[in-house]
């Protein structure tokens, strides 16, 4: 087993184990921590695929930004030491059945399909090329999605501020902590 | 392209992660943990895009840019969702989806 394969196996085992722990753990802050580990392992995979820029974006935006946002909202809304009630047996069995069936169907399809590996020379994706492509209006340019995504981000920012802004008297009830 | 690791391994990994997210979305009843399950799903799709780009079309960059835009959409989605969650908590003092049913019926 080469070192490449060893690293891939390490990252994949981390991703799978921590993904399952994220959705099954009964403590919410632990779920956020496991999610953080999943996202960091994913950025390791991106480094292995030689996409340094995407790995950096994954680390800063996902593992840095979104997880911190989630942890903040956890601290604002839930009690840290509080545990969820266990999921009902019927619901968990049927959900697991749906998930496992879907996974088996997808994996069978993937293993059945013959992927033809490309013979083209790999393109070195460096920062300069990414910047030029993002602002290019030529055939390989991405200026339209870039502009659309910038408007989306602006709209999301304004929407987040307006929605979370405190407005008017709210009918606050006594906190009963969320169940599961 | 990683020598010794075929593209199928990446796809199987992404599949398992995707369906872990599906399972979480179906079983969780807390809005924040449901949001985490959605992040898992989005992330697994990103792995697929990157692996397809590197293995099948290494001379192009579509997959990379697509996952870049997916990450941007996920970030704005998380921001708006958490704003909504905090507003729900302020109004109902809970973020359990089964207790937030004022507009039902």
Boltz contact constraints between the chains, C-beta under 6 A:
constraints:
  - contact:
      token1: [A, 2]
      token2: [B, 4]
      max_distance: 6.0
  - contact:
      token1: [A, 4]
      token2: [B, 2]
      max_distance: 6.0
  - contact:
      token1: [A, 4]
      token2: [B, 3]
      max_distance: 6.0
  - contact:
      token1: [A, 4]
      token2: [B, 4]
      max_distance: 6.0
  - contact:
      token1: [A, 5]
      token2: [B, 4]
      max_distance: 6.0
  - contact:
      token1: [A, 5]
      token2: [B, 5]
      max_distance: 6.0
  - contact:
      token1: [A, 8]
      token2: [B, 5]
      max_distance: 6.0
  - contact:
      token1: [A, 12]
      token2: [B, 13]
      max_distance: 6.0
  - contact:
      token1: [A, 15]
      token2: [B, 17]
      max_distance: 6.0
  - contact:
      token1: [A, 16]
      token2: [B, 16]
      max_distance: 6.0
  - contact:
      token1: [A, 19]
      token2: [B, 17]
      max_distance: 6.0
  - contact:
      token1: [A, 19]
      token2: [B, 20]
      max_distance: 6.0
  - contact:
      token1: [A, 19]
      token2: [B, 40]
      max_distance: 6.0
  - contact:
      token1: [A, 20]
      token2: [B, 20]
      max_distance: 6.0
  - contact:
      token1: [A, 23]
      token2: [B, 20]
      max_distance: 6.0
  - contact:
      token1: [A, 23]
      token2: [B, 23]
      max_distance: 6.0
  - contact:
      token1: [A, 23]
      token2: [B, 24]
      max_distance: 6.0
  - contact:
      token1: [A, 23]
      token2: [B, 37]
      max_distance: 6.0
  - contact:
      token1: [A, 31]
      token2: [B, 33]
      max_distance: 6.0
  - contact:
      token1: [A, 31]
      token2: [B, 36]
      max_distance: 6.0
  - contact:
      token1: [A, 35]
      token2: [B, 36]
      max_distance: 6.0
  - contact:
      token1: [A, 42]
      token2: [B, 43]
      max_distance: 6.0
  - contact:
      token1: [A, 48]
      token2: [B, 2]
      max_distance: 6.0
  - contact:
      token1: [A, 49]
      token2: [B, 50]
      max_distance: 6.0
  - contact:
      token1: [A, 49]
      token2: [B, 54]
      max_distance: 6.0
  - contact:
      token1: [A, 51]
      token2: [B, 64]
      max_distance: 6.0
  - contact:
      token1: [A, 54]
      token2: [B, 64]
      max_distance: 6.0
  - contact:
      token1: [A, 61]
      token2: [B, 71]
      max_distance: 6.0
  - contact:
      token1: [A, 61]
      token2: [B, 75]
      max_distance: 6.0
  - contact:
      token1: [A, 66]
      token2: [B, 78]
      max_distance: 6.0
  - contact:
      token1: [A, 69]
      token2: [B, 78]
      max_distance: 6.0
  - contact:
      token1: [A, 69]
      token2: [B, 82]
      max_distance: 6.0
  - contact:
      token1: [A, 73]
      token2: [B, 32]
      max_distance: 6.0
  - contact:
      token1: [A, 73]
      token2: [B, 82]
      max_distance: 6.0
  - contact:
      token1: [A, 73]
      token2: [B, 85]
      max_distance: 6.0
  - contact:
      token1: [A, 74]
      token2: [B, 32]
      max_distance: 6.0
  - contact:
      token1: [A, 77]
      token2: [B, 89]
      max_distance: 6.0
  - contact:
      token1: [A, 77]
      token2: [B, 95]
      max_distance: 6.0
  - contact:
      token1: [A, 87]
      token2: [B, 27]
      max_distance: 6.0
  - contact:
      token1: [A, 92]
      token2: [B, 27]
      max_distance: 6.0
  - contact:
      token1: [A, 95]
      token2: [B, 23]
      max_distance: 6.0
  - contact:
      token1: [A, 95]
      token2: [B, 26]
      max_distance: 6.0
  - contact:
      token1: [A, 95]
      token2: [B, 27]
      max_distance: 6.0
  - contact:
      token1: [A, 99]
      token2: [B, 19]
      max_distance: 6.0
  - contact:
      token1: [A, 99]
      token2: [B, 22]
      max_distance: 6.0
  - contact:
      token1: [A, 99]
      token2: [B, 23]
      max_distance: 6.0
  - contact:
      token1: [A, 102]
      token2: [B, 19]
      max_distance: 6.0
  - contact:
      token1: [A, 103]
      token2: [B, 15]
      max_distance: 6.0
  - contact:
      token1: [A, 103]
      token2: [B, 19]
      max_distance: 6.0
  - contact:
      token1: [A, 106]
      token2: [B, 15]
      max_distance: 6.0
  - contact:
      token1: [A, 107]
      token2: [B, 12]
      max_distance: 6.0
  - contact:
      token1: [A, 107]
      token2: [B, 15]
      max_distance: 6.0
  - contact:
      token1: [A, 110]
      token2: [B, 8]
      max_distance: 6.0
  - contact:
      token1: [A, 110]
      token2: [B, 11]
      max_distance: 6.0
  - contact:
      token1: [A, 115]
      token2: [B, 7]
      max_distance: 6.0
  - contact:
      token1: [A, 118]
      token2: [B, 56]
      max_distance: 6.0
  - contact:
      token1: [A, 118]
      token2: [B, 58]
      max_distance: 6.0
  - contact:
      token1: [A, 120]
      token2: [B, 58]
      max_distance: 6.0
  - contact:
      token1: [A, 120]
      token2: [B, 59]
      max_distance: 6.0
  - contact:
      token1: [A, 122]
      token2: [B, 58]
      max_distance: 6.0
  - contact:
      token1: [A, 123]
      token2: [B, 59]
      max_distance: 6.0
  - contact:
      token1: [A, 142]
      token2: [B, 65]
      max_distance: 6.0
  - contact:
      token1: [A, 145]
      token2: [B, 69]
      max_distance: 6.0
  - contact:
      token1: [A, 149]
      token2: [B, 69]
      max_distance: 6.0
  - contact:
      token1: [A, 149]
      token2: [B, 72]
      max_distance: 6.0
  - contact:
      token1: [A, 152]
      token2: [B, 76]
      max_distance: 6.0
  - contact:
      token1: [A, 153]
      token2: [B, 76]
      max_distance: 6.0
  - contact:
      token1: [A, 156]
      token2: [B, 76]
      max_distance: 6.0
  - contact:
      token1: [A, 156]
      token2: [B, 79]
      max_distance: 6.0
  - contact:
      token1: [A, 156]
      token2: [B, 80]
      max_distance: 6.0
  - contact:
      token1: [A, 159]
      token2: [B, 80]
      max_distance: 6.0
  - contact:
      token1: [A, 160]
      token2: [B, 79]
      max_distance: 6.0
  - contact:
      token1: [A, 160]
      token2: [B, 80]
      max_distance: 6.0
  - contact:
      token1: [A, 160]
      token2: [B, 83]
      max_distance: 6.0
  - contact:
      token1: [A, 163]
      token2: [B, 83]
      max_distance: 6.0
  - contact:
      token1: [A, 163]
      token2: [B, 84]
      max_distance: 6.0
  - contact:
      token1: [A, 163]
      token2: [B, 87]
      max_distance: 6.0
  - contact:
      token1: [A, 164]
      token2: [B, 83]
      max_distance: 6.0
  - contact:
      token1: [A, 164]
      token2: [B, 86]
      max_distance: 6.0
  - contact:
      token1: [A, 170]
      token2: [B, 90]
      max_distance: 6.0
  - contact:
      token1: [A, 170]
      token2: [B, 91]
      max_distance: 6.0
  - contact:
      token1: [A, 173]
      token2: [B, 93]
      max_distance: 6.0
  - contact:
      token1: [A, 175]
      token2: [B, 93]
      max_distance: 6.0
  - contact:
      token1: [A, 176]
      token2: [B, 94]
      max_distance: 6.0
  - contact:
      token1: [A, 178]
      token2: [B, 30]
      max_distance: 6.0
  - contact:
      token1: [A, 178]
      token2: [B, 94]
      max_distance: 6.0
  - contact:
      token1: [A, 178]
      token2: [B, 95]
      max_distance: 6.0
  - contact:
      token1: [A, 178]
      token2: [B, 96]
      max_distance: 6.0
  - contact:
      token1: [A, 179]
      token2: [B, 96]
      max_distance: 6.0
  - contact:
      token1: [A, 180]
      token2: [B, 29]
      max_distance: 6.0
